[in-house]
Amino acid sequence: MITTGEMQISGMLTMTVLSVMLVICAPGRSTRRISFAKARWMMAGGTGLIALQFLLQHAFGFRQMGVTQAVCCNLLFFTPSSLLCSMSILYMQRQGKVSWKEWLIGSSIYALSAGILIGTAVLDGVPFREESMALRIAEYVSSVLYVVMQTYIFSMQYKAYMRLETAVDEYYDRSRRDLFGWMGLSMKTMALMVFLVPLVIFMQGAPLVLFSISFFFLISYSTISLYTYGVSKDVERVEEAEMSEEGIVNSEKFATAAESALDTPAEANFSLFTIHSTLDKWIESGHYREHNLTLSIVARQMGVPQKQLQEWLRQSEYKKLAGLVSSLRIKEAQRVLIEHRDWSVESVADYCGFNDRKYFHQVFQQYTGTTPAKFQQNN
């Protein structure tokens, strides 16, 4: 079985490698993305604090002294580390738009927690190497404060994630949650850790080792995913959808103000009925078979305002662009499968605008209840 000392050394090395990766290995272009540049330094600071915590635990033998000393060290370093790692993800979700008030709340909770721990250790009169009931109570209070801090940050992360999910779902011609899916997984696992940490850090033996291994994996996954996301094109695609959503919200505010000033409906110049008639021409042109369509591209092709197009989609049976485009593509695929039996499934998928065979199969079965091959055989 893995000993406590081996676990501490492994944790220290793992966190050190992750910190070095974030500090040194980021390519030059990443520095032009302010949100990622700050987020990676936060994550590097968080992993660095964890590495330092394991170093101190191993060097001074706090676990060997007793649970009270080890827990005190854990909370003093683990709480700010969680704050930095969680805020780094929030920075990426919001493109760096995190207010000083939000930072102040998280930092204040940690400062209160650290003050309680250090103040109790100094004032209770019990040597640190000995068990102290007062310090144990202070650690319970600090654990509760840790849960409060992480719950507050998670609530902000969840709101930001749902906003991104809505923006991306309505902007692209297919589900693109693969662009930022790591955020959702990191949020969920960190939320689980929030409620496990206060319990596990007071334990010893196998439960502590198993938790530590899971914790190493989680932090490694979140760190590597944040780094990979930050230097990839995915962040640009997500930001494009988010900026488009913000532009629509701003245009709605402007339209409301103009409507109030002029006493005329904002949609008077371009009715939803006009979009419906324009849509027929767009379908006849076959633009829906183009790859990688977005809401802005379709609006430009149709010659309609993006805001009105999105409103029309929300009120229609399609709900969003992906619903409209997928419906049209599947109808076209059904026609092609019958009329061109010599075509391969890959050729049909590519002709109809699907990026790959797997996704084509998934959508085709969703709309028809059968596979392309069976559909062709039965027709």
C-alpha positions in Angstrom: 0.0 0.0 0.0 1.2 3.6 -0.7 2.6 5.2 2.4 1.8 8.7 3.5 5.3 9.9 2.7 5.2 8.4 -0.9 1.8 10.1 -1.4 3.2 13.4 -0.3 6.2 13.2 -2.6 4.1 12.1 -5.6 1.7 15.0 -5.0 4.5 17.5 -4.7 6.1 16.3 -7.9 2.8 16.2 -9.8 1.8 19.7 -8.8 5.3 21.0 -9.5 5.2 19.6 -13.0 1.8 21.1 -13.7 2.9 24.5 -12.4 6.0 24.5 -14.6 3.9 23.5 -17.6 1.6 26.5 -17.1 4.4 28.9 -16.5 7.0 27.8 -19.2 5.2 25.8 -21.9 2.5 28.2 -23.0 3.2 29.4 -26.6 3.7 33.1 -27.4 0.2 33.5 -28.9 -1.4 32.7 -25.6 -0.1 35.9 -24.1 -2.3 37.8 -26.5 -5.4 36.4 -24.8 -5.6 38.3 -21.6 -8.1 36.0 -20.0 -6.0 32.9 -20.5 -2.8 34.7 -19.6 -4.3 35.5 -16.2 -6.1 32.2 -15.8 -3.0 30.1 -16.3 -1.1 32.2 -13.7 -3.9 31.6 -11.2 -3.9 27.9 -11.9 -0.1 27.8 -11.7 -0.4 29.6 -8.3 -3.0 27.1 -7.1 -1.0 24.0 -8.1 2.2 25.6 -6.7 0.5 26.1 -3.3 -0.5 22.5 -3.2 3.0 21.4 -4.0 4.3 23.6 -1.2 1.7 22.1 1.2 2.9 18.6 0.4 6.5 19.7 0.8 5.8 21.1 4.3 3.8 18.1 5.3 6.6 15.8 4.3 9.4 17.9 5.7 7.9 18.5 9.1 5.9 15.3 9.4 2.6 16.8 10.3 0.7 13.7 9.5 3.0 11.7 11.8 2.4 14.2 14.6 -1.4 13.9 14.4 -4.5 14.8 12.4 -4.9 18.2 13.9 -1.5 19.5 12.7 -1.9 18.0 9.3 -5.4 19.4 8.8 -4.3 22.9 9.9 -1.6 22.8 7.2 -4.0 21.5 4.7 -6.6 24.2 5.2 -4.0 27.0 5.3 -2.7 26.1 1.8 -5.6 24.1 0.2 -8.2 26.8 0.7 -6.3 29.6 -1.3 -5.3 26.9 -3.8 -8.9 26.0 -4.4 -9.8 29.7 -4.7 -7.1 30.3 -7.4 -7.9 27.1 -9.4 -11.7 27.8 -9.3 -11.3 31.5 -10.2 -9.0 30.5 -13.1 -11.8 28.5 -14.7 -14.3 31.4 -14.0 -11.8 33.7 -15.8 -11.9 31.5 -18.9 -15.7 31.3 -18.8 -16.2 35.0 -18.5 -13.3 36.1 -20.8 -11.6 37.7 -17.8 -14.7 39.6 -16.6 -14.4 39.0 -12.9 -15.1 42.0 -10.6 -13.0 43.0 -7.6 -16.0 42.5 -5.4 -16.2 38.8 -6.3 -12.5 38.5 -5.6 -12.9 40.3 -2.4 -15.6 37.9 -1.1 -13.6 34.8 -1.8 -10.4 36.3 -0.4 -12.2 37.6 2.7 -13.6 34.2 3.5 -10.1 32.7 3.2 -8.6 35.5 5.4 -11.2 34.8 8.0 -10.5 31.1 7.9 -6.7 31.6 8.1 -7.1 34.1 10.9 -9.2 31.6 13.0 -6.6 28.9 12.5 -3.5 30.9 13.2 -5.1 32.8 16.0 -6.3 29.7 17.7 -2.9 28.0 17.3 -1.1 30.9 18.9 -3.6 31.8 21.7 -4.8 28.4 23.0 -1.4 27.8 24.8 -1.1 24.2 23.6 2.2 23.4 21.7 1.6 22.8 18.0 3.1 19.3 18.3 0.3 18.3 20.7 -3.4 17.7 20.0 -5.5 20.7 20.7 -9.3 20.6 21.1 -9.5 24.3 20.4 -7.6 24.0 17.2 -9.8 21.0 16.2 -12.9 23.2 16.6 -11.2 26.0 14.6 -10.5 23.5 11.8 -14.2 22.5 11.7 -15.2 26.2 11.4 -12.6 26.7 8.7 -13.8 23.7 6.8 -17.3 25.2 6.9 -15.9 28.5 5.6 -14.2 26.6 2.8 -17.4 25.0 1.7 -19.1 28.4 1.8 -16.4 29.9 -0.4 -16.4 27.1 -2.9 -20.2 27.1 -3.1 -20.2 30.8 -3.8 -17.6 30.4 -6.6 -19.5 27.4 -8.0 -22.7 29.4 -8.3 -20.8 31.9 -10.4 -19.3 29.2 -12.5 -22.6 27.5 -13.1 -24.3 30.7 -14.3 -21.3 31.4 -16.6 -21.4 27.9 -18.0 -25.1 28.0 -18.7 -24.7 31.2 -20.5 -21.9 29.7 -22.7 -24.0 26.6 -23.3 -27.0 28.7 -24.5 -24.8 30.9 -26.7 -23.0 28.0 -28.4 -26.1 25.9 -28.8 -28.0 28.7 -30.6 -25.0 29.9 -32.6 -23.7 26.7 -34.4 -25.3 24.3 -36.7 -24.7 21.4 -34.4 -24.1 20.7 -30.7 -20.6 22.1 -29.9 -20.3 21.4 -26.2 -17.1 19.6 -27.0 -15.6 23.0 -27.3 -15.9 23.7 -23.5 -17.1 20.4 -22.1 -14.1 20.2 -19.8 -15.4 23.2 -17.9 -18.6 21.3 -17.0 -16.7 18.2 -15.9 -14.2 20.2 -13.8 -17.0 22.1 -12.2 -18.9 19.0 -11.2 -15.9 17.1 -9.8 -14.7 20.2 -7.9 -18.2 20.6 -6.4 -18.0 17.0 -5.3 -14.6 17.6 -3.8 -16.0 20.6 -1.9 -18.1 18.3 0.3 -15.5 15.5 0.5 -12.5 17.6 1.5 -13.7 18.7 5.0 -14.5 15.0 5.7 -11.5 13.3 4.2 -8.8 15.6 5.6 -9.6 14.5 9.1 -9.1 10.8 8.1 -6.0 8.7 7.8 -5.0 5.5 6.0 -6.8 4.1 2.9 -9.6 6.7 2.6 -7.0 9.5 2.6 -4.9 7.8 0.0 -7.8 7.1 -2.3 -9.0 10.6 -2.0 -5.6 12.0 -2.7 -5.2 9.9 -5.9 -8.6 11.2 -7.1 -7.6 14.7 -6.2 -4.4 14.4 -8.2 -6.3 13.2 -11.2 -8.9 16.0 -11.0 -6.4 18.8 -10.6 -4.3 17.3 -13.4 -7.3 17.0 -15.7 -8.5 20.6 -15.0 -5.0 22.1 -15.4 -4.2 20.3 -18.7 -7.7 21.0 -20.1 -7.4 24.7 -19.2 -4.0 24.9 -20.9 -5.1 22.9 -24.0 -8.3 25.0 -24.3 -6.4 28.3 -23.8 -4.0 27.6 -26.7 -6.5 26.1 -29.1 -8.9 27.5 -31.5 -11.8 26.3 -29.4 -11.6 29.4 -27.2 -12.1 31.6 -30.2 -15.1 29.7 -31.4 -16.7 29.9 -27.9 -15.9 33.6 -27.7 -17.4 34.2 -31.1 -20.7 32.6 -30.1 -20.7 34.5 -26.8 -19.9 37.9 -28.4 -22.7 37.2 -30.9 -25.1 36.6 -28.0 -23.9 39.8 -26.3 -24.4 41.7 -29.5 -28.0 40.5 -29.7 -28.7 41.4 -26.1 -27.3 44.9 -26.7 -29.3 45.3 -29.9 -32.4 44.3 -28.0 -31.7 47.0 -25.4 -31.2 49.6 -28.2 -34.3 48.5 -30.0 -36.4 48.8 -26.8 -35.1 52.3 -26.2 -35.8 53.3 -29.9 -39.3 51.8 -29.6 -40.0 53.8 -26.5 -38.8 57.0 -28.2 -40.6 56.6 -31.5 -43.7 54.6 -30.3 -43.1 52.1 -33.1 -42.5 48.4 -32.9 -38.8 47.5 -33.2 -39.7 44.6 -35.6 -41.7 46.9 -37.9 -38.9 47.1 -40.5 -38.3 43.4 -40.6 -41.2 41.1 -39.5 -41.0 37.5 -38.6 -43.2 36.8 -41.6 -40.6 38.3 -43.8 -38.0 36.0 -42.3 -40.3 33.0 -43.0 -40.6 34.0 -46.7 -36.9 34.7 -47.0 -36.1 31.3 -45.5 -37.8 29.6 -48.4 -35.4 31.2 -50.8 -32.4 30.3 -48.6 -33.6 26.6 -48.6 -33.9 26.6 -52.4 -30.4 27.9 -52.7 -29.1 24.9 -50.8 -27.0 26.9 -48.4 -28.1 24.6 -45.6 -25.8 21.9 -47.0 -22.7 24.0 -46.4 -20.4 22.9 -43.6 -19.8 24.7 -40.3 -22.7 27.2 -40.5 -23.3 29.7 -37.8 -26.2 32.0 -36.9 -24.3 35.0 -38.2 -23.5 33.3 -41.5 -27.1 32.2 -42.1 -28.4 35.6 -41.2 -26.0 37.2 -43.7 -26.9 34.7 -46.4 -30.6 35.3 -45.8 -30.1 39.1 -45.6 -31.9 39.4 -42.3 -30.9 40.8 -38.9 -29.4 38.1 -36.7 -31.6 39.2 -33.7 -34.8 38.6 -35.7 -33.6 35.3 -37.1 -32.8 34.1 -33.6 -36.3 35.2 -32.4 -37.9 33.4 -35.2 -36.0 30.2 -34.5 -36.9 30.3 -30.8 -40.6 30.6 -31.7 -40.5 28.0 -34.4 -40.6 24.2 -34.1 -36.8 24.1 -34.6 -36.0 26.2 -31.5 -32.4 26.9 -32.7 -30.2 26.9 -35.8 -29.1 23.3 -35.3 -32.7 22.1 -35.3 -33.5 23.9 -38.5 -30.3 22.9 -40.3 -30.4 19.2 -39.1 -34.0 18.8 -40.2 -33.3 20.1 -43.7 -30.1 18.0 -44.0 -31.9 14.8 -42.9 -34.6 15.4 -45.5 -32.0 15.9 -48.2 -30.1 12.8 -47.0 -33.2 10.7 -47.3 -33.7 11.8 -50.9 -30.0 11.2 -51.7 -30.0 7.7 -50.2 -32.9 6.7 -52.4 -31.8 8.4 -55.6 -28.0 7.6 -55.3 -27.7 4.1 -54.0 -24.1 3.9 -55.3 -23.0 6.7 -52.9 -21.2 5.7 -49.7 -22.6 6.9 -46.4 -19.6 9.2 -46.0 -20.4 10.8 -49.3 -24.0 11.3 -48.4 -23.1 12.8 -45.1 -20.5 15.2 -46.7 -22.9 16.2 -49.5 -25.7 17.1 -47.0 -23.4 19.1 -44.7 -22.5 16.7 -41.9 -18.9 16.9 -40.7 -18.5 13.2 -40.0 -20.2 9.8 -40.4 -20.7 9.2 -36.7 -22.5 12.5 -36.2 -24.6 11.9 -39.3 -25.7 8.4 -38.0 -26.6 10.0 -34.7 -28.8 12.7 -36.1 -30.3 10.5 -38.8 -31.4 7.9 -36.2 -32.7 10.7 -34.0 -35.0 12.1 -36.8 -36.0 8.8 -38.5 -35.6 6.1 -35.9 -33.4 4.0 -38.1 -29.9 4.0 -39.6 -29.1 5.4 -43.1 -28.3 1.8 -44.3 -31.6 0.4 -43.1 -33.5 3.3 -44.4 -32.0 2.8 -47.9 -32.8 -1.0 -47.8 -36.5 -0.3 -46.8 -37.0 2.3 -49.5 
